[in-house]
Amino acid sequence: MTDSPGSSSSPLFDAKEFDEPSVFTPEALLENARRQKDLPERSVPDICLLDPDGDIVRQLKATGEAYKDETWPGYHTDLYRFDRNGREFGIVGCAVGASFAVLVAEQLFAAGCRFLVSVTSSGQIVPKDDPPYFVLISRALRDEGTSHHYRSTNSYATLNDKLSTPVEEACEAVSRPVYMGTTWTTDAPFRETEAAIERARSEGILAVEMEAAALYTFAEVREVPVVCFAHVTNQMGQTEEDFEKGEAAGSRDALEVIDAAATAWQSLD
C-alpha cells in the first residue's frame, strides 16, 4: 500500500509511543555479546568519548597512549582506554552519523559511562573565525531521523543547562578558540543544498554536523550528561585547503577541549 499523492503521512513521525519502553535494550545487546564472545563483564570508564572521524583514536594508538579494551562487547565498534591528566577515558572511533552515535551512546551508558563527550568535524555555515576552531554546541537543528524516535516537538535539541556555563567557562583556557553556538545536524551530508545552507545561515547556525541533535535528544530522554563539540575544519569542500585540522590531525587540540569538558563535569559532582 502506498500513500496517496500529497499525503503528509510518514513512518518517521507516525506511531511513536515515546513513553513506552523499547522491547530491544542496550543491556540485552551487551549481555548477549558477552555470552557469544565469552567476555567478562567490565565497566567502561566514567568519561567516554565519541570520535566520529577516528583521528583522536589513531593518534593515541600511534603514540602508544591508548590500548584496546578486549572486554568491550560492542558488535560494531572497538573501545580504547587511555589515561590523561589523572583521568581514565574510554573512546570509540568512527561512529559517524546520528543513528550510529546514539547506538554507541546507549551501549556506553548501559556499560557504566557517566559522562559522554562527542567531537565531530563540521562544515562552516556562519563564520566565527578561520578554520580550524571549535563550537561548543548549545543547540542543534533536528534535521535527522534518530532524535524523532526519542521525542516529538521542538525543532532544536539543546545542551543541558547545568553543563552549559561550566563547560563554556572551562573552554576559555584551551589553545584553540571555542565558540558557543548552534549547529545543524543532518543525516545527508551530500544533500547540503544552497537552499538548505541559506536556511541554516538565516537562523544564525554556525556549522553543519551529523550527530549532535540526536545525542542531545537521547541525553534529555535518558537523563544522562552529554556534551557535543563541532570541530569546524572545512567549508564543505569549497576551498583547496578544506578538512585540514592542524597538528596531529587536530587530535591534540580536541583533547584539550575534552579535558576542559571533563573538568567542568567533575566540578558538578
C-alpha positions as CSV (number, residue, x, y, z in Angstrom):
1,M,0.0,0.0,0.0
2,T,1.3,3.5,-0.9
3,D,0.4,6.9,0.3
4,S,-1.8,8.9,-1.9
5,P,-0.3,11.9,-3.7
6,G,0.1,14.8,-1.3
7,S,-0.2,12.7,1.8
8,S,1.8,14.0,4.8
9,S,1.9,10.6,6.5
10,S,5.4,9.4,7.3
11,P,6.7,6.4,9.2
12,L,9.3,8.7,10.8
13,F,6.6,10.7,12.6
14,D,3.7,8.2,12.8
15,A,3.0,5.6,15.5
16,K,5.6,6.8,18.0
17,E,4.8,5.9,21.7
18,F,7.5,8.0,23.4
19,D,6.7,6.8,26.9
20,E,6.6,3.1,26.0
21,P,9.8,1.3,26.8
22,S,11.7,-0.4,24.0
23,V,11.5,-4.2,23.7
24,F,15.1,-4.3,22.5
25,T,17.5,-2.8,25.0
26,P,21.2,-2.0,25.0
27,E,21.6,-4.1,28.1
28,A,20.3,-7.1,26.3
29,L,22.6,-6.5,23.4
30,L,25.7,-6.3,25.6
31,E,24.6,-9.3,27.6
32,N,24.3,-11.5,24.5
33,A,27.5,-10.2,23.1
34,R,29.3,-11.1,26.2
35,R,27.7,-14.6,26.1
36,Q,28.6,-15.2,22.5
37,K,32.1,-13.9,22.8
38,D,32.8,-15.4,26.3
39,L,33.7,-12.0,27.7
40,P,33.8,-10.9,31.4
41,E,31.6,-8.0,32.5
42,R,33.7,-4.9,32.9
43,S,32.5,-1.3,33.3
44,V,33.7,1.3,30.8
45,P,35.4,4.4,32.2
46,D,33.2,7.1,33.8
47,I,34.2,9.5,31.0
48,C,33.8,8.3,27.4
49,L,34.4,9.9,24.1
50,L,32.9,9.6,20.6
51,D,35.4,10.4,17.8
52,P,33.5,10.1,14.6
53,D,36.5,10.9,12.4
54,G,38.7,8.5,14.2
55,D,41.7,10.9,14.2
56,I,41.9,11.1,18.0
57,V,41.9,7.3,18.3
58,R,44.5,6.9,15.6
59,Q,46.8,9.5,17.2
60,L,46.5,7.9,20.7
61,K,47.3,4.5,19.2
62,A,50.2,5.8,17.2
63,T,51.8,7.3,20.4
64,G,51.1,4.2,22.5
65,E,48.8,6.1,24.8
66,A,45.7,4.0,24.2
67,Y,45.1,0.3,24.4
68,K,42.2,-1.7,23.1
69,D,39.7,-3.0,25.7
70,E,39.3,-6.6,24.8
71,T,36.3,-6.9,27.1
72,W,34.2,-4.4,25.3
73,P,31.2,-6.3,24.0
74,G,30.1,-3.9,21.2
75,Y,29.4,-5.8,18.0
76,H,30.1,-2.9,15.7
77,T,32.9,-0.9,17.5
78,D,36.2,-1.1,19.4
79,L,36.7,0.7,22.7
80,Y,40.1,2.0,23.6
81,R,41.2,3.2,27.0
82,F,43.8,5.9,27.9
83,D,44.8,8.0,30.8
84,R,45.2,11.7,30.7
85,N,45.8,14.3,33.5
86,G,44.9,11.8,36.1
87,R,41.7,10.6,34.5
88,E,40.8,7.4,32.6
89,F,38.9,7.8,29.4
90,G,37.2,5.4,27.0
91,I,37.0,6.3,23.4
92,V,35.1,4.9,20.4
93,G,36.2,6.0,16.9
94,C,34.4,6.3,13.6
95,A,30.8,6.2,14.9
96,V,29.6,8.6,12.2
97,G,26.1,9.9,12.0
98,A,23.2,10.3,14.4
99,S,21.9,6.7,14.4
100,F,25.4,5.2,14.9
101,A,26.4,7.7,17.5
102,V,23.2,7.1,19.6
103,L,23.6,3.3,19.2
104,V,27.0,3.5,20.7
105,A,25.9,6.1,23.4
106,E,23.2,3.8,24.5
107,Q,25.7,0.9,24.9
108,L,28.3,3.1,26.7
109,F,25.8,4.3,29.3
110,A,24.5,0.8,29.8
111,A,28.1,-0.3,30.4
112,G,28.8,2.2,33.1
113,C,29.6,5.5,31.4
114,R,28.7,8.5,33.4
115,F,29.6,11.4,31.0
116,L,29.9,11.4,27.3
117,V,31.7,13.9,25.0
118,S,31.5,13.9,21.2
119,V,33.9,15.9,19.0
120,T,33.0,15.8,15.3
121,S,34.2,17.5,12.2
122,S,31.8,20.1,10.8
123,G,31.4,22.4,7.9
124,Q,31.3,26.2,8.4
125,I,28.0,28.0,7.8
126,V,28.2,31.3,9.6
127,P,31.9,32.1,10.0
128,K,33.3,32.8,13.5
129,D,37.0,32.5,12.7
130,D,39.3,30.9,10.1
131,P,39.1,27.1,10.4
132,P,40.0,25.1,12.4
133,Y,38.2,26.1,15.5
134,F,35.6,24.6,17.8
135,V,31.9,25.2,18.6
136,L,30.5,24.1,21.9
137,I,27.1,23.2,20.6
138,S,24.4,24.8,22.7
139,R,21.6,23.6,20.4
140,A,21.3,21.6,17.2
141,L,18.7,21.6,14.5
142,R,17.0,18.2,14.3
143,D,17.3,17.6,10.6
144,E,18.0,13.8,11.1
145,G,15.9,10.8,12.0
146,T,17.1,9.3,15.2
147,S,16.0,12.1,17.6
148,H,12.4,11.8,16.4
149,H,12.2,8.3,17.8
150,Y,13.0,9.6,21.2
151,R,11.0,12.8,21.5
152,S,8.5,14.8,19.5
153,T,8.1,18.5,19.0
154,N,10.8,21.2,19.1
155,S,13.0,22.0,16.0
156,Y,16.1,22.1,18.2
157,A,17.8,19.8,20.7
158,T,19.7,21.6,23.4
159,L,22.7,21.1,25.7
160,N,21.7,20.6,29.4
161,D,21.6,23.9,31.2
162,K,23.6,22.6,34.1
163,L,26.5,21.8,31.8
164,S,26.4,24.8,29.6
165,T,28.0,27.5,31.7
166,P,30.7,25.3,33.4
167,V,31.8,23.8,30.1
168,E,31.9,27.2,28.4
169,E,34.0,28.7,31.2
170,A,36.4,25.7,31.2
171,C,36.9,26.0,27.5
172,E,38.2,29.6,27.9
173,A,41.6,28.1,28.9
174,V,42.2,25.9,25.8
175,S,44.5,26.9,23.0
176,R,42.1,26.9,20.0
177,P,39.1,29.2,20.0
178,V,35.9,27.7,21.3
179,Y,32.7,29.5,20.4
180,M,29.3,28.6,21.8
181,G,26.5,28.4,19.3
182,T,24.0,26.4,17.2
183,T,24.6,23.7,14.6
184,W,22.6,21.9,12.0
185,T,22.5,18.1,12.3
186,T,21.8,16.2,9.1
187,D,21.7,12.6,8.0
188,A,22.5,13.5,4.4
189,P,25.8,15.4,4.0
190,F,25.6,15.2,0.3
191,R,22.2,16.9,0.3
192,E,23.5,20.1,1.8
193,T,22.0,22.3,-0.9
194,E,22.2,26.0,-1.4
195,A,18.6,26.4,-0.1
196,A,19.3,24.3,3.0
197,I,22.5,26.2,3.7
198,E,20.8,29.5,3.3
199,R,18.0,28.5,5.7
200,A,20.6,27.5,8.3
201,R,22.5,30.8,7.7
202,S,19.3,32.8,8.2
203,E,18.9,31.1,11.6
204,G,22.4,32.0,12.7
205,I,23.6,28.4,12.6
206,L,27.4,28.2,12.8
207,A,28.2,24.8,11.4
208,V,26.7,21.6,10.0
209,E,27.5,18.2,11.5
210,M,25.9,14.7,11.8
211,E,25.4,13.7,15.4
212,A,24.6,16.4,18.0
213,A,20.8,16.7,17.7
214,A,20.3,13.0,18.2
215,L,22.8,12.8,21.1
216,Y,21.2,15.8,22.9
217,T,17.7,14.4,22.5
218,F,18.9,11.0,23.7
219,A,20.6,12.7,26.7
220,E,17.5,14.6,27.7
221,V,15.2,11.5,27.5
222,R,17.7,9.2,29.2
223,E,18.7,11.9,31.7
224,V,22.4,11.4,31.1
225,P,25.1,14.1,30.6
226,V,26.3,14.6,27.0
227,V,28.4,17.4,25.6
228,C,28.9,17.9,21.8
229,F,31.6,19.9,20.1
230,A,31.8,20.7,16.4
231,H,35.4,20.9,15.1
232,V,34.9,23.4,12.2
233,T,37.5,22.2,9.7
234,N,36.0,23.0,6.3
235,Q,33.7,24.9,4.1
236,M,32.0,21.8,2.7
237,G,34.8,21.1,0.2
238,Q,34.7,24.6,-1.4
239,T,38.3,25.5,-0.9
240,E,41.6,23.8,-1.7
241,E,42.7,23.5,2.0
242,D,39.4,22.2,3.4
243,F,39.4,19.5,6.1
244,E,42.8,20.5,7.5
245,K,42.6,20.1,11.3
246,G,46.1,21.2,12.2
247,E,48.9,19.3,14.0
248,A,48.3,15.6,14.6
249,A,45.1,15.9,12.6
250,G,43.7,18.2,15.3
251,S,43.7,15.5,17.9
252,R,45.8,17.5,20.4
253,D,43.5,20.5,20.2
254,A,40.5,18.2,20.5
255,L,41.9,16.5,23.6
256,E,42.4,19.9,25.3
257,V,38.7,20.6,24.7
258,I,37.8,17.2,26.0
259,D,39.9,17.8,29.1
260,A,38.0,21.1,29.7
261,A,34.6,19.4,29.4
262,A,35.7,16.6,31.8
263,T,36.9,19.2,34.3
264,A,33.6,21.0,34.1
265,W,31.5,17.9,34.5
266,Q,33.6,16.7,37.5
267,S,33.1,20.1,39.2
268,L,29.4,19.4,39.3
269,D,29.7,16.2,41.4
